[in-house]
Amino acid sequence: MSAAAKILVVDDTPANVKLLADLLAVKGYTVLTAPNGADALTKVACEHPDLVLLDIMMPGIDGYEVCRAIRADPSLGILPVIMVTALDPGRERIRGLEAGADDFLTKPVNPAELLARVRSLLRIKSLYDEVERSKAELAAWNRTLEQRVAEGIAERERLTRMKRFFSPQVADLILSGATDDPLKSHRREITVVFLDLRGFTIFTEATDAEEVMGVLREYHTQMGRLIMAHHGTLERFAGDGIMIFFNDPVVLANPAEHAVRMAVEMQQRFARLAARWRARGYELHLGIGIAQGVATLGAIGFEGRHDYGAIGTVTNMAARLCAEARAGQILVSRPMLQHIEQLVVFEPIEALVLKGFSEPVHAVDVRSLR
């Protein structure tokens, strides 16, 4: 408590008031005075003193009643009260303690004792006030933390719901506001990758449904990790088929390179899966088709259920190349080769006649990365 603490001196004798006020003022305290108990209670309510020096014997409301009234107010529970008396110290001390006094001074007042007791009680009040401030700050911080936790949980729930329908990139863009409107239809050059299992139809006909779903879970888990690692946007799962595209909504410097690196890793990862399945009697292989071109992208679906889709010749090209790919092959459209030629080891293949394309399509088989 600073020396500017406010002290209320209550006494019906002006000489006593002046003596106490002078002793305190010279030490830098702000002194308030009251000539009787009623005025003292008014000053306590309006001026909020830091300590009260209270005479016991006063006309009207005596010091005991004033002290009891102060203690009756919960907000004044820690306000230090020093009673000043010229009566029998022992008997008056007991009555004062019962009324709620913190300390006592006997008239005539010893100046050194007065200042020592004032400093002691003000120090205690200062510590209490600091504790109360800390409690208030902690309570406010806890409320803020609870609110942030609640907001974080709500945000996570929204993101989880979003990711049921959209790829993580699209969901993140929608929730963060980092894009004007990722669901609005727009056109962009993208690289499209199609995956499809070879031997899957025979496998499903000869295997119980639970085992089929278990194999699909392994396949989707491993491929999904690589899609995310290479910043691909998962357009859809369709049983054993998967469609991924690159460069939207997250723009990439070289989407073709991301796509081819992912495809090569997928074939390597799939080879390990296929080996385990082969030991269980399942013969499955992976074919991949990749094409690059301009597509129209945006939300596809109806109210309550949307997917983020790509439509255009490039998606058809990737799907048809995937259908032509043999076990372990990665077929890439010839025009796309200019973006990855220095990156891959490849073999040209004969021109393909693909459904939906009037001219033969030239493609290469990517064997590995250089």
C-alpha positions in Angstrom: 0.0 0.0 0.0 1.5 3.4 -1.0 1.8 6.3 1.4 -1.1 7.9 -0.4 -3.5 5.5 1.3 -6.7 7.1 2.6 -7.3 7.0 6.3 -10.6 8.0 7.9 -10.3 9.5 11.4 -13.6 9.3 13.4 -13.8 11.2 16.7 -16.3 13.7 18.2 -13.4 15.7 19.8 -11.9 18.1 17.3 -8.6 18.3 19.1 -8.2 14.5 18.9 -9.1 14.6 15.2 -6.5 17.3 14.5 -3.8 15.4 16.4 -4.3 12.2 14.5 -4.8 13.9 11.2 -1.6 15.9 11.6 0.4 12.8 12.5 -0.8 10.9 9.5 -0.7 13.7 7.0 3.0 14.4 7.7 3.7 10.8 6.6 2.0 11.4 3.3 -1.4 9.7 4.0 -4.6 11.2 2.7 -6.7 12.0 5.8 -10.5 12.0 5.9 -12.4 13.0 9.0 -15.8 12.3 10.5 -17.2 13.9 13.8 -19.7 11.0 14.6 -20.6 7.5 13.7 -23.3 8.3 11.1 -21.0 10.6 9.2 -18.3 7.9 9.4 -20.5 5.3 7.7 -21.4 7.7 5.0 -17.7 8.5 4.4 -16.9 4.8 4.3 -19.5 4.2 1.7 -18.6 7.1 -0.5 -14.9 7.6 0.0 -13.7 4.0 0.3 -10.9 4.6 2.8 -8.1 2.1 3.2 -8.2 2.2 7.1 -10.4 3.6 9.8 -9.2 5.1 13.1 -12.4 4.8 15.2 -13.1 6.4 18.6 -15.3 4.3 20.8 -17.2 6.8 22.9 -19.3 9.1 20.6 -22.8 10.4 20.9 -25.5 8.7 18.8 -23.8 5.7 17.1 -20.8 4.7 19.1 -17.7 3.0 17.8 -18.9 -0.5 18.4 -22.0 0.0 16.3 -20.0 1.6 13.5 -17.6 -1.3 13.5 -20.4 -3.8 13.4 -22.1 -1.9 10.6 -18.8 -2.0 8.6 -18.4 -5.8 9.2 -22.0 -6.4 8.1 -21.1 -5.3 4.6 -19.3 -8.2 2.8 -17.4 -5.7 0.6 -15.8 -4.1 3.7 -14.8 -7.4 5.4 -11.0 -6.6 5.0 -11.2 -2.9 5.8 -8.8 -2.4 8.7 -10.4 -0.8 11.8 -8.3 0.5 14.7 -10.3 1.4 17.8 -9.1 4.3 19.9 -10.2 4.4 23.6 -9.4 6.1 26.9 -11.4 3.5 28.9 -10.3 0.2 30.4 -8.2 -1.4 27.7 -8.9 -5.0 28.7 -12.7 -4.8 28.8 -12.9 -2.5 25.7 -10.6 -4.8 23.7 -12.9 -7.8 24.2 -16.0 -5.8 23.1 -14.0 -4.3 20.2 -12.9 -7.8 19.0 -16.5 -9.0 19.2 -17.6 -6.0 17.1 -14.9 -6.8 14.5 -12.0 -4.4 15.3 -8.5 -5.4 14.1 -6.4 -3.4 16.6 -6.5 -0.9 19.4 -4.8 2.3 20.6 -5.1 3.8 24.0 -5.4 7.5 24.6 -3.3 9.5 24.8 -2.0 8.1 21.5 1.7 7.3 21.1 2.7 8.6 17.7 5.2 5.9 17.0 2.8 3.2 18.0 0.0 4.8 15.9 2.2 4.8 12.7 3.5 1.3 13.3 0.0 -0.2 13.7 -1.2 1.8 10.6 1.6 0.6 8.5 1.1 -3.0 9.6 -2.6 -3.1 8.9 -2.2 -1.3 5.6 0.5 -3.9 4.5 -1.9 -6.7 5.3 -4.7 -5.0 3.4 -2.4 -4.4 0.5 -1.5 -8.1 0.3 -5.2 -9.0 0.5 -6.0 -6.6 -2.3 -3.3 -8.1 -4.4 -4.6 -11.6 -3.8 -8.1 -10.4 -4.8 -6.8 -8.8 -7.9 -5.0 -11.9 -8.8 -8.1 -14.0 -8.2 -10.1 -11.6 -10.4 -7.5 -11.8 -13.2 -7.3 -15.6 -12.9 -11.1 -15.8 -13.0 -11.2 -13.6 -16.1 -8.4 -15.6 -17.7 -10.2 -18.9 -17.0 -13.4 -17.5 -18.6 -11.4 -16.5 -21.6 -9.7 -19.9 -21.7 -13.0 -21.7 -21.4 -14.4 -19.6 -24.2 -11.4 -20.3 -26.4 -11.6 -24.0 -25.7 -15.3 -24.0 -26.5 -14.6 -22.1 -29.7 -11.7 -24.5 -30.6 -14.0 -27.5 -30.0 -16.7 -26.0 -32.1 -14.2 -25.1 -34.9 -12.8 -28.6 -34.8 -16.3 -30.1 -35.0 -17.1 -27.8 -38.0 -13.8 -28.9 -39.7 -14.6 -32.5 -39.0 -18.0 -32.1 -40.6 -16.5 -30.3 -43.5 -13.9 -33.0 -44.1 -16.7 -35.6 -44.4 -17.6 -33.9 -47.7 -14.5 -32.0 -48.8 -10.9 -32.6 -49.1 -8.9 -31.2 -46.1 -7.5 -28.4 -48.3 -10.9 -27.3 -49.3 -12.3 -27.5 -45.8 -9.3 -25.5 -44.4 -9.8 -22.8 -47.0 -13.5 -22.5 -46.3 -13.1 -22.3 -42.6 -10.1 -19.9 -42.6 -11.5 -17.5 -45.1 -8.2 -17.7 -47.0 -10.0 -17.7 -50.4 -12.9 -15.7 -51.8 -15.1 -18.6 -52.5 -13.5 -22.0 -53.2 -16.8 -23.5 -54.0 -17.7 -21.1 -56.7 -17.3 -22.5 -60.2 -14.1 -21.6 -61.8 -11.6 -22.8 -64.4 -8.0 -23.7 -63.9 -5.3 -26.0 -65.3 -4.9 -29.0 -63.1 -3.2 -32.4 -63.1 -5.6 -35.3 -62.7 -4.6 -38.8 -61.4 -6.8 -41.8 -61.5 -6.1 -45.0 -59.6 -7.9 -48.4 -60.2 -7.3 -51.9 -58.9 -6.7 -54.8 -61.4 -8.4 -58.1 -60.4 -10.8 -56.4 -58.0 -14.0 -57.8 -59.5 -12.8 -61.4 -59.3 -11.5 -60.7 -55.8 -14.9 -59.4 -54.6 -16.8 -62.4 -56.2 -14.6 -64.9 -54.4 -14.2 -63.2 -51.0 -16.6 -62.4 -48.2 -17.7 -58.8 -47.8 -15.9 -58.2 -44.5 -12.5 -59.2 -46.0 -13.2 -57.1 -49.1 -13.8 -54.0 -46.9 -10.7 -54.8 -44.8 -8.5 -54.8 -48.0 -10.1 -51.6 -49.2 -9.4 -49.9 -45.9 -5.7 -50.9 -46.1 -5.6 -49.6 -49.7 -7.4 -46.4 -49.0 -5.3 -45.7 -45.9 -2.0 -46.1 -47.6 -3.0 -44.2 -50.8 -4.7 -41.4 -48.7 -1.5 -40.8 -46.7 0.4 -40.2 -50.0 -2.3 -38.0 -51.4 -2.0 -35.7 -48.3 1.8 -35.9 -48.3 2.0 -34.6 -51.9 -0.7 -31.9 -51.4 -3.2 -33.6 -53.7 -6.9 -32.9 -53.5 -9.0 -36.0 -53.1 -11.9 -35.7 -55.5 -13.5 -39.1 -54.6 -13.2 -42.7 -53.6 -15.3 -45.0 -55.8 -14.8 -48.4 -54.4 -11.4 -49.4 -55.8 -11.1 -46.3 -57.9 -9.6 -43.0 -56.6 -9.5 -39.6 -58.3 -7.0 -36.9 -57.2 -6.1 -33.6 -58.7 -3.4 -31.1 -58.2 -3.2 -27.3 -58.4 -6.7 -26.5 -57.0 -7.8 -25.2 -54.6 -4.2 -25.2 -53.4 -2.0 -23.7 -56.2 1.3 -25.5 -56.8 4.4 -24.4 -58.6 4.6 -27.7 -60.6 1.5 -29.8 -60.2 2.7 -32.4 -62.7 5.8 -33.1 -60.7 3.7 -33.6 -57.5 1.4 -35.9 -59.3 4.1 -38.1 -60.8 6.1 -38.3 -57.6 3.0 -39.4 -55.8 2.1 -42.0 -58.4 5.6 -43.6 -58.3 5.4 -43.8 -54.5 1.9 -45.2 -54.7 3.1 -48.1 -57.0 6.0 -48.8 -54.6 3.8 -48.7 -51.5 1.1 -50.8 -53.3 3.7 -53.5 -54.2 4.3 -54.1 -50.5 0.5 -54.3 -49.9 0.1 -56.7 -52.8 2.8 -58.9 -51.5 0.9 -59.3 -48.2 -2.4 -59.9 -49.9 -0.8 -62.5 -52.2 0.3 -64.5 -49.2 -3.5 -64.5 -48.3 -4.4 -65.7 -51.7 -5.5 -62.3 -53.2 -4.1 -61.2 -56.6 -4.5 -57.5 -56.9 -2.6 -54.9 -58.9 -2.7 -51.1 -59.4 -3.0 -49.1 -62.6 -2.6 -45.3 -62.8 -3.5 -42.7 -65.4 -2.4 -39.1 -65.3 -3.3 -36.2 -67.6 -3.0 -32.4 -67.4 -5.4 -29.7 -68.8 -8.0 -27.1 -68.0 -11.1 -28.1 -66.0 -14.1 -26.5 -64.4 -14.0 -26.9 -60.7 -16.4 -26.1 -57.8 -19.1 -27.6 -55.6 -21.1 -30.5 -57.0 -24.1 -32.0 -55.2 -27.3 -30.8 -53.5 -28.3 -29.1 -50.3 -27.0 -31.1 -47.3 -24.3 -33.0 -49.4 -21.6 -31.5 -51.6 -18.4 -32.8 -53.1 -15.7 -30.6 -54.6 -15.3 -31.8 -58.2 -13.5 -31.2 -61.4 -15.2 -31.6 -64.8 -13.6 -31.5 -68.2 -11.7 -33.5 -70.9 -8.7 -33.7 -68.7 -10.6 -35.9 -66.1 -11.9 -38.1 -68.9 -8.4 -38.5 -70.3 -6.9 -39.5 -66.9 -9.7 -42.0 -66.4 -9.3 -43.6 -69.8 -5.5 -43.8 -69.4 -6.0 -45.5 -66.0 -8.4 -48.0 -67.6 -5.7 -48.9 -70.2 -2.9 -49.1 -67.7 -1.7 -52.7 -67.0 -0.7 -53.9 -63.5 2.0 -51.6 -62.1 1.8 -49.1 -65.0 1.6 -45.3 -64.7 0.4 -44.0 -68.1 0.9 -40.2 -68.7 -0.5 -38.2 -71.6 2.3 -37.2 -74.0 1.6 -33.4 -73.8 2.2 -33.6 -70.0 5.7 -35.1 -70.6 7.3 -31.7 -71.2 6.7 -30.8 -67.5 8.3 -34.0 -66.1 10.7 -35.4 -68.8 13.8 -34.6 -66.8 12.3 -36.1 -63.7 11.3 -39.6 -64.8 12.4 -42.7 -66.6 9.7 -43.6 -69.2 8.9 -45.7 -72.2 6.7 -44.7 -75.1 3.7 -46.9 -75.9 1.6 -47.3 -79.0 -1.1 -44.7 -79.6 -4.2 -45.5 -77.7 -7.8 -45.4 -79.1 -9.8 -44.2 -76.1 -13.5 -43.9 -75.7 -14.7 -40.4 -76.1 -11.6 -39.2 -78.1 -11.8 -39.0 -81.9 -8.0 -39.1 -82.4 -5.5 -41.7 -81.1 -4.0 -40.6 -77.8 -0.2 -40.7 -77.4 1.1 -41.6 -73.9 4.1 -42.9 -72.1 4.6 -45.4 -69.3 6.5 -43.9 -66.4 8.8 -46.6 -64.9 10.5 -44.7 -62.1 12.0 -41.4 -61.0 15.5 -40.5 -62.2 
